[in-house]
Amino acid sequence: MASTPLIRQLNRITYWVLPAGIALTLAVLVGTMAATGLNQAGSIVDAGALTRWALPVFTTTSHTAMTITLGALIVATTLLPHYTRIIPRADEADKPGRVPEGERFHPVFASTLKIAAVASMVWTIAALGTLVFSFSDLSGMPVSASEGFSGGFIAFAQQISVGQAWLAVTLIAAVTSTLVMALRSYPGLFLTALLGFTAIIPLALIGHSAGGDDHYAAVNSILLHLIGVIAWAGGLIVLAILGPKLLAEDKVLPRSKRAGARQGSGERSLMATVVARYSVLAMLGIITVAISGIVNAQIRMEHWHQIASPWGMMVLTKLVLTMVLGVIGFIHRQWLIPKLGGNDGKARGLFWWLVAAEVLIMGAVMAVAVVLGSTAPPKPEEISPNASPARILTGYELPPEFTLEQWWLQWRWDWLWIAITIFLAVWYVRAMLRLRARGDNWSLLRTVSFLLGLLLLFYTTSGALTVYGMVLFSAHMIEHMTLTMIIPIFLVLGMPITLALKSLPVRTDGSWGPREWILWLIQSPWAKFFTNPVVASANVAGSIVAFYFTPFFNWAVSEHPGHEFMIFHFLFAGYIFTAVMIGEDPLPTQPPYPLRLVLLFVTMAMHAFISLAITTGDNLLAADWYGNMGRPWGPDAITDQHLGGSVMWGIGELPTLAMAVIVAVIWARQDKKEAVRQDRQADRDHDAELAAYNEMFAVMAEQDESADRKPGKDRA
């Protein structure tokens, strides 16, 4: 239970840290703008002092409010109890309007949603202001209500990439704000958070990451950077605001405890529990922020001496401040968090003072980041007038001829999928070791299978297949079918869902952790729909038709979001299909084995039909892309497309046939297990079931004989 003086102290910290944070952020913003010259009038177009100063202020406010909004939703749906059980005193039980015993939203949960609601409204207004002042800055027109400004602004928001991006962010912020104020369920708020996170996609696609060399690595690294900032900084700012409320409610018992029971030994207080959970999130966030920031900075520089440029100095400033925050986080995790569950008032006070310091430093980092995004990096971003067709189309120079040697020499790092594979590999190994440490067995073959699947995923998304998939349809088809038909087999045989359910801790305070979210997901209507065997099969075969014979294919090969969506969809569709057919993880539906075999052979037939259409077709798919690549080596585009159709048939049929064999083997094993079970049951009850079965036939035969002996019956 928190003491009243400590709560008063924390209230004082909270009341001054936010104004101080805003003041420090503005001071750093002004200082960095002055140091880089962004506050000076432009030499070509200038919209005036109002636009020069208002644009970075609105941009910083938008980024900060977005971070707080999404951080609050993360805290609410993953760290805090949803409900609290109300047990009134005996003298209050009969008062009007009182419920003797029931559930109410937890006070801290309700406060977190209020933070999200206010922050989301600020985010919407700030994003709209950024949209308006971005047009003013690019056009050189001061903000006004004139017809010329209004007409140009509408065209800017509809046709120019920067305008489209900020219009999308504004709409996402507005919808997120509406949903935050309307929803209170965990699933609804979680889906709202996912919607809010989509705002980082247009933000990553504009600015310096959108141009220059290695566009894919730059955009994906900034995506990871923003995700890490939201999880780390957003969560910390929200916890800093919630500090007094957390301390005031620190005595509230978990809803799983028996009514009237005292907090038992081994139970941590609410504040200690929430902070410990956040520390894991913060650790992942700060690692992601640091690594992705270094990767993005390296892409934007040609030589290390460019670190002395204004752009490089701001990068160094961000790095140093991030390291300081990392040290504070390490102090939290190693010394202070373990003491929060007791009555150590000094430790609690020091913890919240350090949190306040972190919030102030984070405000400075965000201000530097905004100015950094508006400052030209040392590495030129313009495409040379003599650029090759491949450079103009893909953003990369044409790779050498696709020979056997190049399968292992060509790499293009997709940092998004690298992060996913590393995270899954580390989690899987740690979960397996945790099971073994407590005496539970976990198959080493399943571990090897899952890790091999992740290794194939890493190679497919960052190796030669992704390099040549941009210029060769046949290489693209190898990438597609590997994602859909090969990688999922190894991942499914690793049984990751079962491992997660066995290894992840069970929450007992009414909050939802990873295990609870997995259970909700596999029991949700969406899971029942997508794991329906007919739907899973149609998704694998039918999506190929929808993908290659519609304009969607052009979007997938020419646009970065389309390329990443293509990878996700193929992997997701293949995983669900494979899990339904041969998986042993718990699923909403378990189709009978004969149906599985039928659907596998139908899928094989569909693959053969579609591959035949591609192999024999005369219309070049994505002709504006593959037909204009300007390759001096390899087959022409239509011949390469025919080769891709053959690749689709070969890679599609063999894994499907292998799955059919696996289904047959599993079916036979299941029948054998059932036979053994029946034999054991017969041994236990002396074959009572067979005896009853024979007795039934004996009774029927006796009845027939009695009927034959009745008088008056016709005789032969």
N, C-alpha and C positions, 0 to 999 in steps of 0.2 A: 504494500500500500504506500502510495506516495505521500510525503509530508506536505502540509500546506505551504511552509516557506519555500520549498523546492518548486511548487507549482507557481507561486508568485514570482520567483526568480525566472522561471522559464517564460512566464507571461511577459516579463520585462524584456527578455532576450527576443522573443517573437515580435514584440511591438516595435523594437528598434531595428531588427535585422532586415526587415523588408524595405523600409524607407532607406536604410543605409545601403542595401543591395542595389536599389534603383539608382541612388545617387552615384554609387561607385561605377555601375554599368554605364551611366551617361557620361561620367568623367572619362572613363577609359575610351568610350566611343568617340568623344570629342578629341581626346589626345591622339588617338591613332589616326583619325581623319586628318587632323592637322599635320601629323608626321608624314602621311602619305600624299598630302595635297588634295584629298577628296573634297575638302571644304572650299576649294578655290573654283572660280568660274571656269567652265570649259572653254577651250580655244575654238571649238567648232560651233557647238550649240550649248546654250545655257538657259535653263528654265527659271533661274533666280535662286536667291538664298533660301527661300522657303522650301523648295523642292530638294536642294542640296542637303539640308539638315533634316527635313521631315522624312525623306526616304529611308535613311539608315535607322532612324528612331522607330518608324513603323515596322521595318523589317526585323529589328531586334525584338520589338514587342511581340510581333507575330511568332517568331521562333521560340521565344521564352514562354508565351502563353500556350503554344502547341505542346511544348515540352511538359508544362505543368498539367495540362489537360490529360494527355496520354499517360503521364506518370501517375496521376490520380486514379485513372481507370485501372492501371496495372496494380496499384496498391489495393484498391477496393476489391478487385476480383481474384487476387492471388495471395494477399498477405493478411487480410482482415476477416474476422468472423462476420457472417452475413446478418445473423439474428442474435439476440440475447434473450434469455428466458427471464420473464418478469415474475418474481415471487414477492408479492406485497406483504407487509406486516399484518398480523392478525387483526389489529384495530382498523386497518384500512381495507380489509377484504370485502366489506359490505358497502363501501362508499359507492355512490352512483358514478357510473362511467368507468369503474375499475374492473379490469378483467382479473379474476382470481389467479389464473395461471395461463400464460400464453407466450407467444413470441412477438417481438418487436425488432425493427431494424436496430442493429448495434449502433450506439451513439457515435462511435468513431467512424463506422462505415457511412452513416448519414452525413457526418461532417466532411468526409472525403468527397462525397458526391456533390456537396455544396461547393467545394473548391473546384471540382471539375466543371460545374455549371458556370461559375463566374469566369474561370479561365477560358472556357470555350467561347463565351460571349466576347471577351476581350480579343481572343484569337480571331474571331470572325471580323470584328471591326478593324483590327490591325492588318489582317490580310487584305481586306478591301482597300484600306488606305495605301498599302504597299502597291496594289494594282494601279490605283489612280496615280500615285507619284512616280511609279515606274514608267508609265506612259508620258507623264510630264517630263521626266528626265531624258528619255530617249528621243522625244519629239522636239524638245527645247521650248515647249509651250507652257507658260505658267498655268497653274490650276485655275479654271474659271468655269462659268456656266454658259460660255459662248457656244454657238452652234458648231464652230470649227473644232473646238476642243471635244465636244460631246461626240461628234461624228467620227473624229479620229480615234477617240477612246474606244468606241464600239468596234471599229475595225481592228484596233490593236488587240482587244480581248478575244476577238474571233479568229484572227489570221496570223498573228505573230506569236512565236513559241513562248516568249517570256510572258506575254499577256495571257495566252492560253493556260500556262502553268499557274499563274497567280489567280486566274479566274477559277481553275479547278480547286486550288487550295481554299479559296473563299467559300465555294459551294460545299466542299467537304467539311470545313469548319462549321458552317451554318447547320448542316444536317447533323453533324456530331453534337452540336450544342442542343438541338431539338431533342435528340434521342437521349442525351444525358439527363435532361429534365423530365423525360417521359418514362424512362425505364428504371426498374429497380432489381430485376432478376440478374443473377450471375451470368447466365448465357446471353441475355440481351445486352448487358454492359460489355461483355467480352467481345461480342460481334461489333458493338459500337467502337470499341478500341481498335479492332482490326480495320474498320472503315477509316478511323482517324489516321492510322498508320499509313494508309494509301496516299496521304498528302505528301509523304516524303518522296514519292516517286517523281512527281513533276518538279519538286525542288532539286532532286539529284540530276534531272535531265537538263536543267538550265545552268548557266554560269560556265565556269572554266572546265568542269568535268564533261560538258557536252561537246567540247571541241578538242582539237589537238590529237596527239598520238595516243594509242591504247585507250580508246573511248570506253570500251567495255570495262576494263579494269578500273578506270577512273570513276565511272558512274557507280559500279558495284561497291567500290571502296567507300565512296561518300554515302551510299545507302547504309552500309554497315556502320559507318561513323554516326549517322543520325539515329539509327536504332540504339546504338550503345549510349549516346548522349541522353536519349529519352528515358531509357531504362535506369540509367545511373543518376543523372542530374534531376530528371523529373521526379523520380522516387524520393531523392534526398530533400528537394524543396518541399514536397508534399509532407514528408515526415517532420520537417522543421516547422511547418505551419500547424501540423497536428500535435506537436509536442505537448502543450498544456492539456489537450483533450486526452491524449494517451496516458498521461500521468494521472489525470483525474479519474479515468476509468480503469486504472491499473488493477483495482481490486476485483473487477468483474470476473466471475468464474467462467470457464469454458462451458458451453451449453451441453456438452456430453456428460458433465459431472452431475451426480445425483443432487436433487433439490435439497438445499439446506446443508450440504456437505461443505467442509472447509477444504481449502486448497491443499492437496496432499503433497507428500514428499515427491520430488521428481518433477512436479508441475512448475513451469516457468510463468512469470507474470505476463500480462498482455504486452506491455511495452518491450520486455526482453524478447518475447517470442517474435513480435513483428520486426524488431530491429535485426534479430538474428536471420530471419528470412530475407530481409532486404539486403543484408550484407552479401549473401550469395549472388543476388541479382546485381548488386553494385560491383562485385568482383568481376563477373562476366562482362558487365558494361564497360568498366575501365580498361580491361584488356582489349576489348573490341575497339574502343575509341583510340587507344594508343597505337595499336598495330595498323588499323585502317588509316589513321592520320599520317603515319610514317609512309605507308604505301602511296597514298594520294600525293603527298609532298614530293616523293621520289619521282613520280610520273610527271609532275609539273616542272621539274628542274632537269637541265642538261648536264651541269657540272656542280660539284660540291661547293665551289667558291661562290656560287650564286646564293648561298645561304646568307651572305652579307648584304643582299639587296633588301629593300623595304619589305618585300613579300616574304623573303626568307627570315628576316628578323621577327616578323609576326608569327611565322610558323614556329620558330624557336621559343617565342614567348608562350604560345599555346602549349608547347611540349613541356616547358619548365613548370607552368602552372598545373598541367595535368599530372606531372610527377609529384608535385607538392600535394595535390589532392589524393594521389595514390598512397603517399606516405601516411596521410591522415587516416585514410581508409584502413591501412594496415594496422595503425594504432588502435582503431576501433575494434577490428576483428580479433586482434591478439590479446588486448589487455582490458578494454573497457566493456565490450559486449558481454563477456562472461560474468562481469560484476553487476550487470543491470538487474538481474533477477533478485538480488538481495537488497539489503537496506543501506548500501554504501552510498550515502548522499553525495559525497565528494566525487565519486566516480560518475554518478548520474549528472551532476552539475557540469563536470569537465566534458562529458560526452556531448551535452547540448551546446556548450560553448564552441566545441570543435565543429559541430554541425553548422552553427551560425557562421563560423569562419569559412567552411566549405561553400555555403550558399553565396557568400560575398565573392569568393574566388571564382565560382562558376559564373556569376554575373559578368565579371571581367573577361572570362574566357569567351562567353557568348558575344560580347561586344567586339572583341578582337576577331572572332570568326566572321562576323558580319562585314567588317571592313576588309578582311582577307578575301572574302568572296567577291568584293567589288574592285579588287586590285589585280592588275594584270600580272600573271606569273612570269618568271624569267624565260620559260620555254615558249617560243612562238606557237600560236595556235592556228594560224592561217594555213590553208592548203596551198601548196605551190601551184602556180599557173600551169606548170608542165607535169602535173601529177598524172599518174596512170589511171586508166578506167577503174581498176580494182581499188586504188587508193581513194578515188572519189566516191565509189559506191559503198565500200566496206569500212573505210577509215584506216585500212591497213594496206601495206604493199603486197603485191601478189607473191605468195610463197613459191618456193621452187617446185619442180615437177614432183608429183605424188608417187614416190618410189617406196620400196620396203624400208629403206634406211630412214626416210623422213617420218615414218610412223613413230619413231622414238626420238627424233631430233626437234620436231616442231611443237612448241608449247605456247599457249596464250592464257595467262592466269585469269580464271573467273573467280574472283575473291568471294563472291556470294556463296557459291557452291563449295569452295574450299573451306569456308567457315562452317558450313552445314556439315560437311563430312568430318571435319576435325571434332566438332562438338559431339556428333553422334558416336564417333569412335571412342572418344574419351569417356562419354557417359556409359557406353555399353561395357567397356572393360571395367570401369569402376563398379558398375552394377553387378557384373559377374563376380568380381572379387569380393564384393560385399556379401553376396549369397554364400560363396564358399567359406568366407570367414565365420559365418554363423552356422556352418555345418550343412548347408543345402548344396546339392549337386547341380551343376549346370554343364551341359555337354560342351566339350572343347570344340567339337566339329561344328556346332551351331555358332560358336564364337568366330571360328575361322571363316565360316560361310558369310556371316554378316560383315566382317571386316573386309573380306574379298569383294563383296558387293559394293562397299564404300570406296574401295580402291578403284574398282571399275568406274564408279560414278565420278571420281576425281579425274581419272584419265579421260573419260568421255567429255567432260565439261571443260577441261583445261588442256587437253592434249591435241594430237594431230587431227582428231575427228572434228573438233570445233574449229580448228584453223582452216582445214580444207572443206568443211561443210559449208563455209561461206562462198566458196568459188566452184564447188563441184556438187551436183545434185546426188551423185552416187555416194560421196562421202557423207553428205547430209543424211541420206537414207540409212547408212550404217549407224550413224549417231542415233537416229530416231529409233531404229529397231533394237539397238543395244539398250537404250533407255526403257523401252516398252517390254521387251521379251527376254532379255538376258539378266540385267541387273536385278530386277524384282525377284527372280528365282532365288538368288543368293540372299537377298535381304529377308524374304519371307521365311526361308528355312532357318534363319537366325532367331525367329520368334521374338522380336523385340517387344511386342505388347505384353506377352506373358512375362518376360524378364522385368519389364517396368512395373507390372502389377505385383510381382513378388518382391522387388527390391525397394520400391519407393515407400516412404513412410506414410502411414494413415493419419490424416488430420482428425483431431478429436475436439476441436474448439468451434466447429461450425464453419470454418473457412475451407476453401477448395485449393488443394495443392495439385501438383502434376498428376498424381494418381487419381484424384477425384475428377479432374478434367478429362483424363483418358477414359474413365468409366462413363462419364456423361457422353463423351463423343461416340463410343462404340454402342451406346444404348439410344442414341438420338435418332429421330426420323430420317435425317440425312444419311446416317450410316446404314439404316435398314434399306433405304432406297438404293444407294450406290453399291451395297454388297449383295443386292438381289442378283442371283447368277445370270439372269437374262440381261439385266441392265449392265452388269460388269462386262459381259461379252459384247453387247452392243456398243458400249463405250470404247472398247479397244478397236473393234472393226469399223463401227460407224464413224468414229471421230476421224479416221484416216480419210474417208470420203469427204467429210466436211472440211478437213484441213487442206487437202491437196487440190480439190476441185472447186474451191471458192476463193474470193479475194483474201481470205484470212492468211493464205500461204505467203502472199506478197508482204503482208504486215509482219509475219513471223520472221522472214529472212532479212528484211530491210530495216526493221526498227528494234531497238534494244529491248523495250518492254515485251514486244512480240516474241523475241528470241527466248527470253527468260520464261515467259508464260508457256512457250512450246516445251521447254525442258520440264517444267513442273507438271504440265498436263500429261505428257507422255509417261513420265515416271509415276505419277499418281494413278493414271488409268491402268498401267501395267502392274503396279503393286496390288491394287484392289482385285484385279482379275486373277492374278497369281494366288493371292491370299484366299480367295473364294475357292479356287480349284484345288490347291495342294497345301494350303496353310493349316497350321494347327493352333494359331492364336484364336482367342474367343471372338466370334463375330455374331451379329444379330441373327443371321440365318446360316444353316449348314445344309447345303443342297445334297440330295442323295447322289451316290456315286454314279449310277447310270446317267443321270442328268448332266453331271460334270463331263463325262466322256462325250455325250452328244454335243454339248456346247463347245468342247474343245475341237471336235471335228468340224463343226459348223464354222468356227473361227478360222480353222485352217482353210476351209473352202473360200471364205470371204477374203482372206489374205491372197490366195491364189487368183481369185477373180480380179481384185484391185491391182495386183502386181501385173497381171496380164494386160489390163487396160493401160497402165503406165508404160509397159514395155512395147506395146504395139501402137500407142497413140502418136499422132503426128503434131499435136499442139504442144508447144514448149511451155511447161509450167514456169511461172514467174519469169516470163521472157525478158522483161525489162531489167531483170537482175542477172540471171545466168547467161542470157544471150548477149549482154554487153560487158562481160567481164574482161575481154581482151586477152584470153590465155593464149600464149604461143606454144603451149605444150598440152598433151592429153587429147582425148577425143573431143569432137565438136559437141555443142550443148545438147542437141537432140539425141546423139548417140550415147552421151553420158547419162541422159535421162533414162534411156532404155536399159542401160546397165544398172541404174538405180532401181528400176522395177524388178530386175532379176535378183538384185541384192535383197530387196524386200521379201520376195518369195522364199529365198534360201534361209535368211535369218529368221523370218517369221514362222516358217513351217517346222524347222528342226526343234526349237525350244518348245513349241506347242506339242509336237509329238513326244518330246521328253516328258512334258507335264502329263500327257495321257498315260505314259508308262508309269509315272509316279502315282497317278490316281489309281491305276490298276493294282499296283503293289500295295498301296494303302488299303484298298478295298479288300484284297486277299488277306492282309494282316488283320483287318478288322473282323472278317469272317472267322479267321482262325482263333482270334481272341474270344469271339462269341461262342465258338464251339468248345473251347477250353472252359469257359465260364459255365456252359451248360453241363459239361462232364463233371465239373466240381460240384455243381448243384445236385446232380444226380447221385454222386457219391455220398453227399451229406444226407439226402432224404431217401436214399435207397431207390432212386429212379422213380420217385412218386409221380412225376409228371407223365412218364411213359406208362406207368401202371394205370393211372387214371385214364389215359388215352386208350389203352387196350380194353380197360373195363367198359368204356363208353361203347366201343364196337361190340363187345360181348353182349351188353344189354340190348343193343340194336338188333343183333342176330337172334337173341332169345325172343324179342318181340316179334320178329318176322316168323319164327317157328311157331309161336303161339297163334299168330294170325292164320298160318297154313292149317293148323289142326282144328280150327273152328268148324262146327257142323254146318252143313249147307254150302260149304265152299266147293266150287267147281273142281272136279278132279280130271286129270288127264285120262 
